[in-house]
Amino acid sequence: MEKLQQDIHQLLGIKLTPRQLSALECYEKELLEWNKHFNLTAIRQIDNIRTKHFLDSLSCLLVMKEKMPGSLIDIGTGAGFPGIPIKIICPNIRLVLVESVGKKAEFCRHLVNLLGLEQVEVIQARAEEIGQSPKYREQFDWAVARAVAKLPTLVEYLLPLVRIGGSVLAQKGESGPAEAHSAENATRILGGQLRTVRQVDLPGLAEDRYLVVIDKVAATPPRYPRRVGVPSKNPLR
């Protein structure tokens, strides 16, 4: 954990408390244990978990710290990434985790209870359903997603969930800049405006990583998101 602490300090300029480090250590242990029985993640080596899950998730704070969220919704969270690591570092945020796969949602609930995280809700549902729910639609400061869909589809999942003045954050690999360009019209239709495509250099990782940030500048038309499956089969052009 000492190297992870050093890498987080190098990336973000912050030092984790013993309680935060203990929470990440517990997270790692539970992830490895559950992975013996359920396919939560293909990343199973400790060093890779710390870099490609924990550090990668926390890289979101590079753009979020300019406007720290009071509320955050994580779509397609899988085993809790990036939402739970962000919550561990920023304990005062309200966090909603959305995951359609039952065992992954179950793991997230287990971990939230085990770590004693407050103001966290785990929902087993599809993004299109959540985006049309009055309880969640245009209620959040930030909506985030990692490795969920190409950006023209992803903006239809995320932008309906953030309030005007809020922002969307998509974590992307080397395709990030090209995806941001291809999603320009969809972003505009849904009430968004591209703010930045920020390259991130993660310590110990050679792969290109990008944070695509889109600000919500106008209300999303009521018809979006469309019904389940349509945004992925027929992305907005």
Backbone as JSON, one array per atom type, in Angstrom:
{
  "sequence": "MEKLQQDIHQLLGIKLTPRQLSALECYEKELLEWNKHFNLTAIRQIDNIRTKHFLDSLSCLLVMKEKMPGSLIDIGTGAGFPGIPIKIICPNIRLVLVESVGKKAEFCRHLVNLLGLEQVEVIQARAEEIGQSPKYREQFDWAVARAVAKLPTLVEYLLPLVRIGGSVLAQKGESGPAEAHSAENATRILGGQLRTVRQVDLPGLAEDRYLVVIDKVAATPPRYPRRVGVPSKNPLR",
  "N": [[0.82, -1.22, 0.0], [2.11, 1.15, 0.41], [3.4, 2.01, -1.92], [1.16, 2.61, -3.47], [0.14, 4.74, -2.02], [2.21, 6.59, -2.48], [1.99, 6.86, -5.27], [-0.57, 7.98, -5.52], [-0.15, 10.39, -4.25], [1.74, 11.48, -5.99], [0.16, 11.74, -8.29], [-2.12, 13.24, -7.51], [-1.4, 14.93, -5.47], [-2.18, 14.56, -2.84], [-2.32, 13.16, 0.48], [-3.24, 10.09, 1.73], [-5.33, 9.2, 4.51], [-4.75, 7.01, 7.35], [-7.15, 5.59, 7.74], [-8.4, 5.75, 5.22], [-6.55, 4.39, 3.61], [-6.73, 1.88, 4.81], [-9.36, 1.24, 4.14], [-9.17, 0.99, 1.34], [-7.44, -1.17, 1.25], [-9.02, -3.17, 2.39], [-11.04, -3.23, 0.47], [-9.6, -4.19, -1.75], [-8.94, -6.76, -0.81], [-11.5, -7.95, -0.51], [-12.38, -7.83, -3.15], [-10.6, -9.56, -4.46], [-11.26, -11.94, -3.15], [-14.03, -12.32, -3.75], [-13.76, -12.53, -6.46], [-12.87, -15.08, -6.86], [-15.08, -16.61, -7.06], [-16.98, -15.28, -8.58], [-17.1, -13.53, -11.67], [-16.05, -10.65, -11.36], [-14.15, -8.82, -12.2], [-11.64, -8.66, -14.74], [-9.14, -8.04, -14.03], [-6.8, -9.17, -11.86], [-4.43, -9.23, -10.49], [-2.58, -7.89, -7.77], [-0.97, -5.53, -8.02], [-1.94, -4.53, -10.44], [-4.63, -4.12, -9.82], [-4.38, -2.04, -8.01], [-3.29, -0.01, -9.6], [-4.79, 0.04, -12.09], [-7.41, 0.02, -11.25], [-7.84, 1.35, -8.62], [-6.08, 3.69, -8.67], [-6.62, 4.64, -11.23], [-9.37, 5.16, -11.0], [-9.32, 7.21, -9.07], [-8.09, 9.18, -10.5], [-10.05, 10.7, -11.61], [-10.48, 12.79, -9.9], [-8.74, 14.74, -10.65], [-10.01, 16.45, -12.43], [-12.41, 16.85, -11.14], [-11.84, 18.18, -8.76], [-11.79, 20.83, -9.29], [-14.39, 21.55, -9.19], [-15.87, 20.36, -6.82], [-17.93, 17.54, -6.25], [-21.22, 17.53, -4.8], [-22.94, 15.55, -5.17], [-22.91, 12.44, -6.87], [-23.26, 10.23, -9.56], [-22.64, 6.98, -10.67], [-22.45, 5.24, -13.52], [-22.89, 1.97, -14.73], [-21.13, 0.72, -12.94], [-19.85, -1.66, -12.28], [-17.65, -3.43, -10.33], [-17.65, -1.34, -8.59], [-16.22, 0.84, -9.54], [-15.62, 4.0, -11.04], [-16.7, 4.93, -8.64], [-16.71, 4.07, -5.81], [-13.94, 4.2, -4.84], [-13.63, 7.01, -5.14], [-15.55, 7.92, -3.31], [-14.42, 6.98, -0.94], [-12.23, 8.67, -0.67], [-13.47, 11.13, -0.74], [-15.56, 11.57, 1.48], [-17.94, 12.94, 1.99], [-19.66, 13.15, -0.15], [-22.78, 12.48, -1.84], [-23.52, 9.39, -3.15], [-24.5, 7.44, -5.9], [-24.64, 4.27, -7.19], [-24.92, 2.53, -10.16], [-25.69, -0.48, -11.62], [-26.2, -3.12, -13.87], [-25.8, -5.85, -13.69], [-26.49, -8.48, -11.56], [-24.8, -9.84, -9.57], [-22.6, -8.16, -9.44], [-23.74, -5.78, -8.53], [-24.57, -6.74, -6.07], [-22.1, -7.26, -4.85], [-21.15, -4.62, -4.62], [-23.02, -3.55, -2.78], [-22.42, -5.15, -0.56], [-19.77, -4.34, -0.05], [-20.08, -1.59, 0.49], [-21.56, -1.75, 2.87], [-19.74, -3.15, 4.47], [-17.57, -1.37, 4.64], [-18.8, 0.69, 5.89], [-19.84, 2.93, 4.57], [-21.54, 5.95, 4.15], [-24.53, 7.54, 2.88], [-24.76, 6.26, 0.36], [-26.13, 4.67, -2.4], [-27.05, 1.71, -4.01], [-28.06, 0.55, -7.09], [-29.67, -1.87, -9.01], [-30.05, -1.76, -12.24], [-30.77, -0.56, -15.6], [-29.11, 2.04, -17.39], [-30.75, 3.59, -19.06], [-33.24, 3.35, -17.89], [-32.9, 4.56, -15.39], [-32.32, 7.15, -16.18], [-34.76, 8.13, -17.0], [-36.21, 8.27, -14.72], [-37.92, 10.24, -12.37], [-36.82, 10.56, -9.86], [-34.08, 10.5, -10.17], [-33.37, 11.84, -12.49], [-31.67, 14.59, -13.84], [-30.53, 15.32, -11.36], [-27.98, 15.36, -10.31], [-24.62, 16.47, -9.5], [-22.38, 15.47, -10.78], [-22.02, 12.97, -13.29], [-20.61, 9.88, -13.91], [-18.64, 7.5, -15.8], [-16.99, 4.5, -16.71], [-15.41, 2.63, -19.14], [-17.83, 1.76, -20.38], [-19.41, 2.36, -22.72], [-19.18, 3.56, -26.16], [-18.62, 7.06, -26.71], [-20.72, 8.61, -28.08], [-22.97, 7.07, -27.45], [-22.72, 6.93, -24.69], [-23.06, 9.56, -23.72], [-25.78, 9.85, -23.92], [-26.65, 8.21, -21.9], [-25.59, 9.52, -19.65], [-25.85, 12.44, -19.6], [-28.66, 13.08, -19.2], [-28.87, 12.73, -16.47], [-27.57, 14.68, -14.98], [-27.77, 17.87, -13.41], [-28.5, 21.16, -14.78], [-25.6, 23.0, -15.14], [-24.14, 21.09, -13.94], [-21.85, 18.3, -14.55], [-20.51, 15.86, -16.84], [-18.41, 13.02, -16.78], [-16.36, 11.03, -18.61], [-14.32, 8.27, -18.56], [-11.69, 7.37, -20.56], [-9.75, 5.43, -22.94], [-7.13, 5.34, -25.37], [-8.73, 6.12, -27.46], [-10.12, 8.33, -26.68], [-9.93, 11.24, -27.49], [-10.82, 11.08, -30.21], [-13.37, 9.95, -29.86], [-14.62, 11.97, -28.42], [-14.81, 13.92, -30.37], [-16.48, 12.62, -32.22], [-18.82, 12.56, -30.8], [-19.86, 15.08, -30.71], [-22.23, 16.22, -31.86], [-24.29, 14.67, -30.69], [-23.84, 15.35, -28.04], [-24.52, 18.07, -28.06], [-27.28, 17.94, -28.75], [-28.3, 16.77, -26.46], [-27.99, 18.66, -24.51], [-25.46, 19.3, -23.66], [-22.0, 20.49, -23.45], [-18.77, 20.27, -24.63], [-16.1, 20.41, -22.4], [-13.38, 19.72, -21.82], [-10.72, 17.55, -22.91], [-8.75, 15.67, -21.23], [-5.53, 14.48, -20.93], [-4.19, 11.81, -19.05], [-1.51, 10.75, -17.14], [-0.81, 7.88, -15.68], [1.07, 6.74, -12.95], [3.33, 4.16, -13.6], [1.88, 3.05, -15.68], [1.68, 2.51, -19.06], [-0.23, 2.9, -20.97], [-2.4, 5.1, -22.84], [-4.53, 7.41, -21.24], [-7.58, 9.16, -20.88], [-9.57, 11.88, -19.66], [-12.7, 12.79, -20.36], [-14.57, 15.6, -20.25], [-17.75, 16.95, -20.0], [-19.89, 19.66, -19.88], [-23.11, 20.4, -18.54], [-25.3, 22.41, -20.1], [-27.83, 23.02, -20.88], [-31.26, 21.95, -20.56], [-31.95, 18.46, -20.91], [-33.74, 17.14, -23.62], [-37.02, 15.72, -23.1], [-37.44, 13.17, -24.27], [-35.14, 11.75, -24.17], [-33.05, 9.69, -22.06], [-33.54, 7.28, -24.7], [-35.55, 4.25, -25.04], [-34.56, 1.16, -23.38], [-31.66, -0.24, -24.74], [-31.75, 1.05, -27.21], [-30.02, 3.41, -27.4], [-27.46, 2.21, -27.63], [-27.68, 0.61, -29.9], [-28.46, 2.38, -31.85], [-26.87, 4.98, -31.95], [-26.96, 8.52, -31.27], [-26.4, 10.8, -33.9]],
  "CA": [[0.0, 0.0, 0.0], [2.97, 2.33, 0.46], [3.59, 2.5, -3.28], [-0.1, 3.23, -3.88], [0.12, 6.06, -1.36], [3.15, 7.44, -3.21], [1.45, 7.12, -6.6], [-1.7, 8.91, -5.36], [0.44, 11.7, -3.94], [2.35, 11.97, -7.23], [-0.89, 12.07, -9.24], [-3.12, 14.19, -7.02], [-0.86, 15.83, -4.46], [-2.83, 14.37, -1.54], [-1.88, 12.02, 1.27], [-4.39, 9.4, 2.3], [-5.31, 8.93, 5.94], [-4.71, 5.56, 7.64], [-8.48, 5.01, 7.54], [-8.63, 5.62, 3.79], [-5.69, 3.3, 3.13], [-7.31, 0.64, 5.33], [-10.56, 0.97, 3.34], [-8.73, 0.48, 0.04], [-6.87, -2.5, 1.47], [-10.17, -4.05, 2.57], [-11.65, -3.31, -0.86], [-8.75, -5.08, -2.53], [-9.08, -8.12, -0.26], [-12.83, -8.45, -0.84], [-12.44, -8.0, -4.6], [-9.87, -10.79, -4.78], [-12.01, -13.08, -2.6], [-15.24, -12.53, -4.55], [-13.37, -12.89, -7.82], [-12.66, -16.53, -6.91], [-16.38, -17.25, -7.28], [-17.75, -14.53, -9.57], [-16.23, -12.76, -12.56], [-16.28, -9.23, -11.14], [-13.18, -8.05, -12.97], [-10.59, -9.47, -15.35], [-7.88, -7.62, -13.4], [-6.74, -9.99, -10.66], [-3.14, -9.08, -9.81], [-2.68, -6.79, -6.81], [-0.41, -4.29, -8.58], [-2.84, -4.03, -11.46], [-5.82, -3.61, -9.13], [-4.05, -0.73, -7.41], [-3.07, 0.99, -10.65], [-5.84, 0.12, -13.12], [-8.71, 0.24, -10.62], [-7.84, 2.41, -7.61], [-5.44, 4.92, -9.14], [-7.38, 5.11, -12.39], [-10.62, 5.75, -10.49], [-9.03, 8.46, -8.36], [-7.66, 10.21, -11.45], [-11.22, 11.57, -11.85], [-10.38, 13.97, -9.03], [-7.95, 15.76, -11.33], [-10.94, 17.44, -12.98], [-13.5, 17.12, -10.2], [-11.46, 19.06, -7.65], [-12.11, 22.2, -9.68], [-15.79, 21.76, -8.82], [-16.09, 19.12, -6.09], [-19.34, 17.18, -6.29], [-22.01, 17.19, -3.64], [-23.61, 14.32, -5.55], [-22.24, 11.75, -7.98], [-23.84, 8.95, -9.99], [-21.67, 6.18, -11.42], [-23.23, 4.35, -14.38], [-22.12, 0.79, -15.13], [-20.02, 0.77, -11.99], [-19.15, -2.94, -12.16], [-17.29, -3.74, -8.95], [-17.6, -0.11, -7.8], [-15.25, 1.79, -10.09], [-14.72, 4.7, -10.1], [-17.45, 5.59, -7.58], [-16.36, 3.79, -4.41], [-12.68, 4.86, -4.45], [-13.86, 8.45, -4.99], [-16.27, 8.09, -2.06], [-13.47, 6.76, 0.17], [-11.4, 9.87, -0.57], [-14.38, 12.29, -0.56], [-16.64, 10.88, 2.19], [-19.16, 13.73, 2.16], [-20.52, 13.18, -1.33], [-23.87, 11.51, -2.01], [-23.1, 8.53, -4.26], [-25.41, 6.42, -6.41], [-23.97, 3.32, -8.07], [-25.88, 1.85, -11.03], [-25.09, -1.66, -12.25], [-27.27, -4.0, -14.33], [-25.49, -7.25, -13.39], [-26.87, -8.7, -10.16], [-23.7, -10.19, -8.66], [-21.75, -6.98, -9.27], [-24.48, -4.88, -7.63], [-24.52, -7.37, -4.74], [-20.76, -6.99, -4.3], [-21.09, -3.2, -4.23], [-23.78, -3.4, -1.52], [-21.62, -5.8, 0.49], [-18.61, -3.51, 0.25], [-20.58, -0.36, 1.12], [-21.9, -2.09, 4.26], [-18.51, -3.55, 5.17], [-16.75, -0.18, 4.88], [-19.58, 1.67, 6.64], [-19.98, 4.15, 3.78], [-22.86, 6.55, 4.3], [-25.07, 8.25, 1.71], [-24.47, 5.51, -0.86], [-27.24, 3.84, -2.86], [-26.69, 0.81, -5.11], [-29.26, 0.22, -7.85], [-29.52, -2.79, -10.13], [-30.92, -1.24, -13.29], [-30.12, -0.06, -16.8], [-28.95, 3.5, -17.4], [-31.89, 4.22, -19.72], [-34.34, 3.38, -16.92], [-32.57, 5.55, -14.37], [-32.36, 8.48, -16.79], [-36.15, 8.56, -17.14], [-36.83, 8.26, -13.39], [-37.92, 11.58, -11.77], [-35.98, 10.57, -8.65], [-32.67, 10.62, -10.51], [-33.15, 12.66, -13.68], [-31.17, 15.96, -13.62], [-30.4, 15.49, -9.91], [-26.61, 15.16, -9.85], [-23.54, 17.39, -9.89], [-21.53, 14.75, -11.72], [-22.31, 11.6, -13.71], [-19.34, 9.32, -14.39], [-18.66, 6.14, -16.32], [-15.69, 3.99, -17.16], [-15.46, 1.39, -19.93], [-19.23, 1.36, -20.5], [-19.88, 2.46, -24.1], [-18.6, 4.65, -26.94], [-19.13, 8.32, -26.18], [-22.03, 9.02, -28.58], [-23.97, 6.34, -26.66], [-22.55, 7.22, -23.27], [-23.63, 10.86, -23.34], [-27.23, 9.68, -23.76], [-26.84, 7.63, -20.58], [-25.12, 10.36, -18.55], [-26.32, 13.84, -19.55], [-29.98, 13.26, -18.58], [-28.81, 12.57, -15.01], [-26.95, 15.81, -14.28], [-28.5, 19.14, -13.43], [-27.85, 22.23, -15.54], [-24.47, 23.46, -14.33], [-23.37, 19.9, -13.58], [-20.9, 17.83, -15.57], [-20.34, 14.44, -17.15], [-17.02, 12.61, -16.91], [-16.15, 9.71, -19.2], [-12.93, 7.81, -18.55], [-11.45, 6.74, -21.86], [-8.39, 5.08, -23.34], [-6.51, 6.11, -26.44], [-9.75, 6.61, -28.39], [-10.83, 9.44, -26.05], [-10.09, 12.44, -28.32], [-11.65, 10.79, -31.38], [-14.74, 9.76, -29.4], [-15.16, 13.29, -28.06], [-15.15, 14.57, -31.64], [-17.62, 11.93, -32.83], [-20.0, 12.76, -29.97], [-20.16, 16.52, -30.61], [-23.63, 16.51, -32.16], [-25.09, 14.05, -29.64], [-23.66, 16.17, -26.84], [-25.32, 19.29, -28.23], [-28.7, 17.57, -28.71], [-28.65, 16.38, -25.09], [-27.82, 19.78, -23.59], [-24.09, 19.35, -23.16], [-20.95, 21.24, -24.16], [-17.47, 19.72, -24.27], [-15.21, 21.32, -21.68], [-11.97, 19.37, -21.98], [-10.26, 16.16, -23.03], [-7.49, 15.79, -20.49], [-4.71, 13.27, -20.88], [-3.74, 11.45, -17.7], [-0.39, 9.82, -17.08], [-0.84, 7.14, -14.42], [2.36, 6.15, -12.61], [3.46, 2.73, -13.84], [1.0, 2.58, -16.75], [2.11, 3.1, -20.33], [-1.39, 3.13, -21.84], [-2.98, 6.43, -22.83], [-5.8, 7.55, -20.54], [-8.16, 10.5, -21.04], [-10.79, 12.27, -18.97], [-13.53, 13.62, -21.22], [-15.5, 16.33, -19.39], [-18.81, 17.65, -20.72], [-20.74, 20.43, -18.99], [-24.54, 20.45, -18.88], [-25.61, 23.84, -20.27], [-29.26, 23.16, -21.18], [-32.03, 20.76, -20.18], [-32.02, 17.37, -21.88], [-35.11, 16.91, -24.1], [-37.66, 14.65, -22.34], [-37.44, 11.86, -24.93], [-33.85, 11.08, -23.93], [-32.6, 8.61, -22.93], [-34.55, 6.44, -25.33], [-35.81, 3.0, -24.31], [-33.4, 0.28, -23.16], [-31.03, -0.86, -25.9], [-31.73, 1.9, -28.4], [-28.82, 4.24, -27.52], [-26.29, 1.44, -28.07], [-27.9, 0.1, -31.26], [-28.65, 3.49, -32.78], [-26.37, 6.18, -31.28], [-27.26, 9.82, -31.88], [-25.35, 11.23, -34.84]],
  "C": [[0.86, 1.28, 0.0], [3.2, 2.91, -0.93], [2.32, 3.18, -3.8], [-0.22, 4.62, -3.29], [1.02, 7.04, -2.11], [2.6, 7.83, -4.58], [0.28, 8.11, -6.53], [-1.18, 10.31, -5.06], [1.06, 12.31, -5.19], [1.28, 12.46, -8.21], [-1.74, 13.25, -8.79], [-2.6, 15.2, -6.0], [-1.55, 15.72, -3.11], [-2.26, 13.15, -0.85], [-3.09, 11.38, 1.93], [-4.21, 9.2, 3.8], [-5.18, 7.42, 6.16], [-6.06, 4.88, 7.42], [-8.79, 4.81, 6.06], [-7.8, 4.49, 3.2], [-6.24, 1.95, 3.58], [-8.54, 0.25, 4.53], [-10.18, 0.41, 1.97], [-8.15, -0.92, 0.16], [-7.98, -3.54, 1.65], [-10.88, -4.28, 1.24], [-10.91, -4.32, -1.72], [-8.93, -6.54, -2.09], [-10.42, -8.73, -0.66], [-12.97, -8.71, -2.34], [-11.76, -9.31, -5.01], [-10.65, -12.03, -4.31], [-13.26, -13.37, -3.44], [-14.91, -12.97, -5.97], [-13.08, -14.39, -7.97], [-13.95, -17.25, -7.32], [-17.19, -16.58, -8.39], [-16.78, -13.7, -10.41], [-16.55, -11.26, -12.42], [-15.38, -8.37, -12.01], [-12.13, -8.99, -13.55], [-9.22, -9.15, -14.75], [-7.78, -8.27, -12.04], [-5.41, -9.89, -9.91], [-3.17, -7.82, -8.95], [-2.14, -5.49, -7.39], [-1.33, -3.68, -9.62], [-4.14, -3.49, -10.86], [-5.54, -2.21, -8.6], [-3.87, 0.34, -8.46], [-4.29, 1.16, -11.54], [-7.24, 0.28, -12.55], [-8.66, 1.44, -9.67], [-7.29, 3.72, -8.14], [-6.2, 5.51, -10.33], [-8.69, 5.76, -11.96], [-10.36, 7.12, -9.87], [-8.52, 9.56, -9.3], [-8.81, 11.14, -11.81], [-11.12, 12.87, -11.05], [-9.53, 15.07, -9.64], [-8.83, 16.84, -11.94], [-12.05, 17.79, -12.01], [-13.12, 18.13, -9.11], [-11.65, 20.54, -7.99], [-13.54, 22.57, -9.29], [-16.24, 20.49, -8.11], [-17.58, 18.79, -6.0], [-19.96, 17.05, -4.91], [-22.71, 15.87, -3.88], [-22.98, 13.76, -6.82], [-22.99, 10.47, -8.29], [-22.87, 8.26, -10.93], [-22.45, 5.12, -12.2], [-22.37, 3.19, -14.87], [-20.92, 0.59, -14.25], [-19.25, -0.54, -11.87], [-18.91, -3.29, -10.7], [-17.06, -2.47, -8.12], [-16.67, 0.96, -8.3], [-15.88, 2.7, -11.12], [-15.4, 5.19, -8.81], [-16.97, 5.35, -6.16], [-15.0, 4.34, -4.02], [-12.84, 6.37, -4.28], [-14.56, 8.74, -3.66], [-15.35, 7.92, -0.85], [-12.63, 8.01, 0.4], [-12.25, 11.11, -0.26], [-15.64, 11.8, 0.17], [-17.95, 11.65, 2.28], [-20.09, 13.74, 0.96], [-21.65, 12.16, -1.2], [-23.53, 10.72, -3.26], [-24.21, 7.54, -4.62], [-24.64, 5.58, -7.41], [-25.03, 2.55, -8.85], [-25.18, 0.73, -11.76], [-26.21, -2.63, -12.63], [-27.05, -5.47, -13.98], [-25.66, -7.5, -11.89], [-25.72, -8.96, -9.22], [-22.77, -8.99, -8.42], [-22.42, -5.96, -8.36], [-24.45, -5.42, -6.21], [-23.17, -7.13, -4.08], [-20.64, -5.55, -3.82], [-21.83, -2.95, -2.91], [-23.0, -3.99, -0.35], [-20.47, -4.89, 0.91], [-19.02, -2.21, 0.96], [-20.91, -0.61, 2.59], [-20.65, -2.4, 5.07], [-17.67, -2.34, 5.54], [-17.5, 0.9, 5.67], [-19.73, 2.99, 5.9], [-21.41, 4.67, 3.86], [-23.24, 7.33, 3.04], [-24.65, 7.59, 0.4], [-25.67, 4.62, -1.16], [-26.75, 3.01, -4.04], [-27.98, 0.35, -5.78], [-28.91, -0.77, -8.94], [-30.53, -2.38, -11.2], [-30.09, -0.88, -14.5], [-30.11, 1.47, -16.77], [-30.16, 4.19, -18.01], [-33.08, 4.34, -18.77], [-34.12, 4.47, -15.88], [-32.71, 6.97, -14.92], [-33.77, 9.01, -16.99], [-36.9, 8.58, -15.8], [-36.78, 9.66, -12.78], [-37.03, 11.68, -10.53], [-34.52, 10.87, -8.96], [-32.39, 11.58, -11.66], [-32.78, 14.09, -13.29], [-31.04, 16.31, -12.13], [-28.95, 15.57, -9.43], [-25.65, 16.25, -10.32], [-22.65, 16.77, -10.94], [-22.14, 13.39, -12.04], [-21.03, 11.06, -14.35], [-19.55, 7.91, -14.93], [-17.28, 5.78, -16.83], [-15.92, 2.69, -17.92], [-16.89, 0.86, -20.08], [-19.68, 1.31, -21.96], [-19.09, 3.53, -24.82], [-19.32, 5.94, -26.57], [-20.47, 8.78, -26.78], [-23.19, 8.31, -27.88], [-23.92, 6.78, -25.21], [-23.16, 8.55, -22.86], [-25.15, 10.77, -23.18], [-27.56, 9.01, -22.43], [-26.61, 8.68, -19.48], [-25.75, 11.75, -18.48], [-27.72, 14.01, -18.97], [-29.94, 13.24, -17.05], [-28.26, 13.78, -14.27], [-27.8, 17.07, -14.45], [-27.78, 20.13, -14.35], [-26.8, 22.88, -14.63], [-23.62, 22.31, -13.82], [-22.52, 19.43, -14.74], [-20.91, 16.31, -15.67], [-18.85, 14.17, -17.29], [-16.97, 11.19, -17.45], [-14.67, 9.4, -19.17], [-12.69, 6.98, -19.81], [-9.98, 6.38, -22.04], [-7.94, 5.92, -24.51], [-7.52, 6.69, -27.43], [-10.46, 7.86, -27.88], [-11.0, 10.68, -26.93], [-10.98, 12.22, -29.52], [-13.11, 10.61, -30.99], [-15.39, 11.09, -29.04], [-15.6, 14.05, -29.32], [-16.41, 13.94, -32.24], [-18.92, 12.16, -32.07], [-20.46, 14.21, -29.91], [-21.64, 16.81, -30.84], [-24.56, 15.91, -31.11], [-25.02, 14.87, -28.35], [-24.52, 17.43, -26.92], [-26.81, 19.0, -28.11], [-29.16, 17.34, -27.27], [-28.43, 17.48, -24.06], [-26.42, 19.94, -23.03], [-23.16, 20.19, -24.01], [-19.6, 20.71, -23.69], [-16.62, 20.77, -23.58], [-13.74, 21.0, -21.95], [-11.82, 17.88, -22.24], [-8.87, 16.16, -22.44], [-6.75, 14.46, -20.46], [-4.19, 13.06, -19.46], [-2.6, 10.46, -17.81], [-0.4, 9.14, -15.7], [0.52, 6.54, -14.15], [2.35, 4.64, -12.85], [2.59, 2.18, -14.95], [1.35, 3.3, -18.04], [0.93, 3.49, -21.22], [-1.89, 4.58, -21.72], [-4.32, 6.42, -22.11], [-6.27, 9.0, -20.71], [-9.39, 10.66, -20.17], [-11.54, 13.22, -19.88], [-14.6, 14.27, -20.34], [-16.46, 17.15, -20.24], [-19.69, 18.36, -19.71], [-22.18, 20.42, -19.48], [-24.96, 21.92, -18.92], [-27.08, 24.09, -20.57], [-29.96, 21.86, -20.79], [-32.01, 19.73, -21.29], [-33.48, 17.2, -22.33], [-35.73, 15.67, -23.45], [-37.58, 13.26, -22.97], [-36.14, 11.08, -24.7], [-33.64, 10.83, -22.44], [-33.78, 7.82, -23.51], [-34.64, 5.09, -24.61], [-34.56, 2.11, -24.3], [-32.94, -0.37, -24.46], [-30.91, 0.04, -27.11], [-30.47, 2.76, -28.5], [-27.58, 3.48, -28.02], [-26.46, 0.95, -29.5], [-27.97, 1.23, -32.28], [-28.19, 4.79, -32.12], [-26.77, 7.46, -32.01], [-26.09, 10.24, -32.75], [-25.24, 12.75, -34.84]]
}
